[in-house]
Amino acid sequence: MSELMPSAAEPQNEPPTRAEIDRSCRGPLLVFIASAVFWLVIGSLWAILAAVKMHTPGLLTSWEPLTFGRVRPVHLNMTIYGWASMSGIATLLWLQARLARTRLPLPNLLIAGGVVWNLALVAGLVEISLGHGTSVEWIEIPLFWALVFASVFAVVMASSLTMFARRKVAHVYVSQWYLFGAVLWFPFLYLMANTLIHTGLTRGVTAAATNWWFAHNVLGLWLTPIGLATIYYLIPKVIGAPIHSYHLSLLGFWSLALFYNWAGTHHLIGGPLPAWLVTVGIVGSLMMFVPVITVGINHHMTMVGHFRRLKDSPTLRFIVFSGMSYTAVSLQGSLTSLRSVNEVNHFTHYTIAHAHLGVYSFFSMAMFGALYYLLPRLTGREWASARLIKLHFWASAGGLALYWGPLTIGGWLQGLRMNNPDVPFLEIMTDTLPWLWGRTAAGTLMTLGHVVFAWLVVTMLRGSGGARPASFAAATSPIGEVKQ
């Protein structure tokens, strides 16, 4: 409790410096960041194994934990609850501390929470590998370990809301709106979905509706707010200019809050659900044009006149790529909800490509950009190699393009042929093999980028990177970042 209360000796009218804020974040955030990078690399290896099994199904089938039905959910949970959530939590807490101009509260509880999170994830992955998972996408981990995750969410929520309550500035930034939404929306979503699925309160079609309500909103009400908060913070920070329109940013936030929650059931078009429930999902998806176009305009107009900075700022390169991907994946998702489109792409590799455009191209690229910006400020060191950062970017961006493009085209052709009763199913499956080999090549290229990124992070944490100048608060990075 004492961590929640400001020290009596601490001046209440003078906010701490950015360097002091960063020092208060150092311990807890490095635990979450190091863990996230570990799960990114391990999850990438499981992703490659799952991809190979799509075109070489006989590989490693003699041991049940390495069969496709267990490898893929293990990969998904490593990605969502390991890499994405842990990097997202670290970024969320750092952004809130910086924007509220206050030190990070509950540091010891957060460090313990990071350790507990990792232990719960390992236990959950073991359960899935042994065949004890629920087989419900993104809710595969048994209830006990899901509740352990929820307890860590409670600590993160308490820390974030405490910083917001203690903020030393009267103005509420748009990034804080998104962070506020993430810490309030997702814990409720996570607890509700796990309770309904694990306890049997929903069965059959109601369980399917619950599953897609949850799975779709993991991206929309957890990862998306953190990703957009990061973009809204870092673009102005790096280019040294304010966001184009605060009012447009609020419109984007409130329309996201209003419409995204309804969109998940469009994934169940054609299923045995009430027509109104599916129609509500379609309408919610199409209404997402409002926040997506609003956010896209705001980001683009902020960058106008500053695109030359993409050449010298690694952070900006990842962040702008992420922002463009948010627009692309959201527009694609809205169009996919149309019945005429869905009847072609449903149950095809098109859907897999679309999912990667959201979780990887939008969110993961935003987290890469955030970590390239904040880690030097947490450690007081520079990155070891600007060339390796470029290699990471091009391996990730190129791998994603090789993944998304062919699978999108191949999935659409697959769907057209599946709707043709004159085409044998086995022939359709055989014709997808080139696209699946391309998927493996793309995953390998992205994994190369992840290994490079992990090496850079390990080098920095070990102290092998270049030291910052003494005047750290005003230092300009030699790899192109602007002043803090």
N, C-alpha and C positions, 0 to 999 in steps of 0.2 A: 504493500500500500504506500510505503514511503516513496517508492519510485514515481508514483502518480502525483505526488505533492511537490511543488517547487521548493527549493531550499530557501530558508529564511535569509541566508546571506547573499543569495543571488539577486541582483538588481532586477526588479520587475519591469522597469520602464525602458530597459536597454536590451534589445534582442541580441542573441549571441551572433558572432561573425559566422560566415559560411564555413570557414575552416573549423571553428568550434563545433558547428552542427555536424560536419562530416566526421570529426573525431568521435562524436557521440554515437554515430551510426556504424562505425568501423567493425566492431566485434560481431554484432548480430547479422549485419548484412553480408559480411564475408562468409559466415557459416552458410547462409542461404545461397549465395552466389556460387561458392565452391561446390556445394551439393548439386545445384542446378546444372552446372557444367559437367559434372560427373554423370548425371542421369542423361544429359544430352548425348554424350559419347556412347554410353552403354545402350541407350535407347536406339541410337542410330545403327548399332550392330544388329540389334534384334529386328530393326526395320529391313535391313538388307537380307537377313535370313528369311523373313516373311515374304519379301519380294521374290527371292530366288525360288521359294516353294510354289509360287504362282505358276512358274513355267517348268520347274523341276520338282514335282510333288513328292517324288520318292526319296528326296534328300533327308537324311537323319529322321526317318520315321520309326526306327526301332525303339526309340526312347520317347515315351509319351509327352514329357514336358517340352520336347522340341517339335511336336506336331503343330501344324499350322493353326489349329483351333485354339492352341494355348500361346503360341509365339506371338500372334497378332495382338490379343488383348494385353499381354505383358508389355509389348511395345507401346500400345496406346496409353496405358497407365503410366509408364515411365515418362512418356512425352507430356501428358497433361498434368499429372500430379508431381512428377519429378522436375523436368526441365521448365515447363511453362509456368506452373504455379509458383515454384520456388524462386525463379528469376522475377516473376511478376510481383511477388510479395516484397522482395528486396527493392525493386524499383519503386513500388507503391510507397513503402515506408520512407525511402530517401526523398522522393518527390514531396511527400507531405511535410517532412521535416524542413526541407528547403523553402517550400511555399508558405508554411506557417511561421518560419523564422524562429524555430524552437528546437531544443535538443530532443533526441529520440528517447521516449520514456520506456520503462520496462525492459531494459537491455538484457538483463539476466534471464528473464522469463522468455524472451524472444530467442536467445541462444539455446535454452533448454527446449523451446518449441521446435527449433530447427532440427535438433538431435532426435526428438520424439517423432517428428514428421518422417525423417529418414527411416527410423526403425519400423514405423507403421507401414511405410511404403514397401520396405523389404519383406515384411511379414505378409502383406497383401499380395505381393507378386509371387511369393512362394505358394500361397494358397491357390492362386490362379494356375500356377504351373503344375500343381498336384491334382488339378481337376476340381477344386473346391470353390471356384468362382461362380458367380450368379448367371453368367452368360448374357447379362443385360449390358449393352454397350455403355461404357464409361461409369457403370455402377457395378463392375465385376467384383470389386473388393468386398469381402464379407462385412457385415454390419459392425462388428466390434471394432475393426480397424478403421472403418469409416467414421465412427464416433471419436476415435483418437484424432483423426484429421480435424474433425469439427472443433475439438478442444483447442487445437493450435489456431484455427481460424478465430476463435474467441479472443485469444491473446493479441492477434494481429488487429482485430477490430478495436479492442480496447486501446492499443497503442495509437492507431491512426486517429480515432475519435478524440483521444486525449490531446494529441497535437493540434487538432482542429480547434478544440475548445481553448487551448492555451495560445493560439496564434497571436503574433505580435503585430500583425497588420490588419487593418479594418477591411481591406478589399478581399473578396473571395475570388480566386482565379478560376478560370474555366477548368483547368486540370483538376482542381480540388472538387469540383462538381462530379467529375467522372470517378475520382478516387473515392469520394463519399458514396457514390452509387455502388461501386464494386464491393466495398466492405459491408454494405447493408444488404444488397441483393443476393450475393452468392451464398453466404452462410444459410440464409433462409431457404434458398433454392436447393442447396446440397442436403440439408437436414430433411426437408420435406420429401424430396425424391427418394432418398435412402430409406426413410421411414415407410413410405408407401410401397416401395418395391420389396424391401427385405422382410417386412412383417406380413405380407400377403394381403394388405388392405386393398390392393388393386390386382386384378387378374385379367387375363385375356386381353381384349382390346383396350380396356382402361389402363392396363399395365403398359401397353405399347404407346398409348397417348402420353402417359407419365414419362416414359423413357425418352420420347422425342422432345417433350417439353423441357426436360432436363438437359439432354445432350445438345440441343440447339442453343440453349441459353447459357451453357458453359462458355461458349464462344461469345455470345451476345451480351451477357450480363456479368461476366467475370473477366475474360481475356480482352474483349473489346474496350471496356472502359479504361483498363490499365494501359492498353496500347495507345488509345487516343489521348489519354492524359500525358503520356510520354511524348507523343508527337507534338501536342500543343505546347509543351514546355520546352522541348529541345530545339525546334525550328527557330523560334524567336531568340533563344539563348545563343545558339551558334552564329546566326547571321546578325545579331545585335539590333533587331527591329521588332516592334510589337506585333501581335497577331492582327490580322486585317480587320476583323470585326468581332467584338465581344458579344454583340447581340446575335449575330449569326451562330456563334459558338453555343450560346444558350439554347437557341432554336434546335441545333443539332442534338444537344444533350436531352432535352425534354421530349423531342420526337422519338429518339432512341428508347428512352424510358417508357414511352407510351406504346410504341408499336412492336418492338422486338419480342417482348414476352409472349405475343400471340402467334409468332411465326412458325413454331416448331412442327405443328401438325400437318403442314403441307408435305412433309415427308411420307405421310400415310395416305396420299391420294391413291384411290383404287382399293383401299383396305375396307374392312367391314366396320366402319365408324359412321356415326351420324353425319349426314351431308353438311349440316350447319357447322360442325366442329372443324371439318376439313376446309370449308369455305372461309371460316374465320382465320385459319392459318394462312390461306392464300391472300386474303385482304391485308393481314398484318405484314406479310412479306412484301407486297406491292407498295404499301405505305412507307416501307423503309427507303424508298426513293427520296423521301423528304430529308432525313438526317444525312444520308449518304451524299447527296448532291450538295447540301449545305456545308458539310465538313470538307468535301472536295474543293469547293469554291474558296472556302476560307484558307485552306492550306496552300492552294495554288496562288491566290492573291498575296499571301504573306511572302511567298518565295519569289514573286516577280521582281526582277532586277538583281536577284541573288543566286541564280542557278550556277554561276561560275564557281561558287563555293563548293560545289559537289566535287570538284577536282582535288581540293586540298583538305577537305574535312571528312574523315572516315565516319564520324558520327552522323553527319548530315546525309551522307550517301546511303547509309542503312535506313535512316529515318524517312527520307523522301521516298525511297523504294517501298517502304512499309506503307506510307500514306497512299501512294498510288495503288498498291495492292488492295488496301481496304476498299477503295472505290470500285476496283475491278471485281473483287470477290462478292461484294454486297450487291452490285448490279446483276452479276451472274446469278446469285442466289435468288433475287427477286424474280428474274425471268424464269428460273428453274421451277418456281412455284406454280407457274401456269400449267393447267391440265394438259394442254396440247404439247407443251415441251416435256413435261414430266412423264408422259406416256412413252416417250422415246428414251430419255436418259435414266429412268428408274432401273435399279438393279444392274447398272453397268459401271465400267471403270470411269466414266464421266464424273460420277459422284465422288469417287476417291480423289480425282484430280481437283475437284472443287474444294473438298475438305482441306487439302494441303495448301491451296491458295489462301485460305483463311488462317489456319493455325501456324503455318510456316511463313508464307510470303508476307503476310501482314504482321502477325504477332511476334513470331520469332525474330524477324528482321528488326522490329522495333526494340526488342530486348537486346539484340546484339548492339544496336546503336546506343542504347542507354548504358550498357555495361562498358562500352568503349569510352563513354564520357565520364561515368561516375567512378570507375575503379581507380584511375589516377588520382582522383580527389580523395578517395578513402585511404589510399596507401602512400601518397606523396611521391609516387614513382611514375616514370613514363613507360609507355609500351616499348618492348624490345625491338620491334621491327615494323616499320610502316609498310614494307613490301609484303610481309606476311598478312597484314591486315587487308591489303588489296587482294591477296590470294584468297583469303577467307571470303571476302565479298563476292568475287567473281565465281568462286566454286559454289557458293550458296545460291547466288542469283542464276548462274548458268545451269546448275543442277535443277533448280526449281522450274526454269523454262523448259528444260528437257523432260521434266516430269509432267508438268501441267499441259503443255501443248500436245504432245502425242497421245496422252491418255484422254484428253478432252476430245480430240478428233476420233481416236480409236473407239472411245466409249460411245460417241454419237453414232458411228457406223455400226457398232455392235448392237445398239438399241434399235436402229432401223431394221437390221436383219432379224433380230429376235421377234419383231412384230410381223415378220413375213413368214407365214406358215409353210411356205414352199422351201425354205432354207433349213437343212438339217441342223439341229442344235450342236452336234459335234463339230460340224464344219465351222460354225460361228466361233466356237471355243478355240479351234485350231488357228483360225485367222487372227485371233487376238495375241498369239505368241510373240510376234515382233514388237508389239506395243509393250508387252510385259518384260521382254528383254531390255527395252529402252528404259522402263521403270527401274530395273535393277542398276543399269548404268547411271541413271540420274541419282539414285540413292547413294551410290558409291561416291559420286562427285560431291554431293552435299556432305557426306560423312568425312571426306577429305577436308572440307572447309571446317567442319566441327573439330577435327583433330588439331588442325592448325590453331583454331581459336582456343582450344583447351591448353595447348602448349604455351600460347601467349599469356593466358591467365595464370597458369602454374608458374611461369617465369616471373611474372609480376609479384605473385604472392610469396615466392621464395626470395624476393629482393634482388633478382638478377637484372631487372630493368634499370634504365637510367634514372638517377635521382632527380627530383624536382629542384628548381632553383630555390634559394632561401626565401625569396619573396613569393611564397607559394600562392597566396591569395590573389596576386595580380599576374601570375605567370602566364605566358602564352606558350601553348604546346608546340614543340618543334614539328609535330606532324599535322599541324594546321588548325587546331582548335582556337577559338577566340578566348578572350579573357572571361573569367568566371562572372 
